[in-house]
């Protein structure tokens, strides 16, 4: 059970149902997705509480690992924000709340709070029908890359796995190759690698893997979670581009074709964290819209 604010508890796998009672009322913001929360809590620092029947989360910044508070809910919004800001200032020397969903911001009194767009935290949402047609994009580098890849690798193989039958050690080995391509010596110390290991612990049947094999060698994979008939969310994507630089494009295209056939409409590819290379890679896939997030602080 989630404690009442100002009491908090550390996140546990058993908290999923309690958390999703709050989050299911909102669009699928990546930061409040339980699998994402669990996977990235690599230092066991994430904590949860509830205030005015709203979910309160103590996050760590994905880059700086600095503590900050966010919340999701529909009740006594202004009162909740004011109380959380006072607490955040006193406890963490942070005078703002972050990752606040647009649906909450839309009902906040602009005369009481300062509201700032947080572009680096926007979730990118794509039409799967559009991505499934990526091979026909005439002037886009991804479309060109897919066509060249198919021509030079006509016998590539796509395999699907559930979280219970995925060859985990094989996938972990690919992480090492991916890191090596980026001159990272100790991939075991990467936060992303640790998060991937935690994801494998969930044993969630909604977690699916798509892998590409070249000559029976794993060359890349993606991991997604089925959320509803309308949405899936991306959790991980890794490729050894020493085989071919278009492997990521092929994976995203194959994934989109599969999901589009199943009737899924949208793909949440999470945020870019303000990283230029990551933003470029997300923008080139023609995002349909964003799930916008905001920074909220008091005016006084």
CORWO-V733311 format. One line per field, one symbol per residue. phi: phi as a letter, one per 20 degrees, with the letter a starting at -180 (. if undefined). A space follows every 10 residues. Layout:
phi = ???
//
This chain:
phi = .ffegeeccf fcgfegffff feffedgfff feffffgffe efdldfccbc clmdfdceed gfdemffbdc bbrcdlffff fgfffgffff eclcebdcle fgffgfdeff edceccfdgf dgeeddffff ffdgfeffde ffffffffff fecfdfcdcd cefecffgff ffffgffffg fdlefdffef gfffffffgf fflffeeccc cdddlmdfdr bccccfdafe cccedbbcbe fffafegfff ffffffffff fenfeccedl edlmegffff ffffemgead eeccdccfed
//
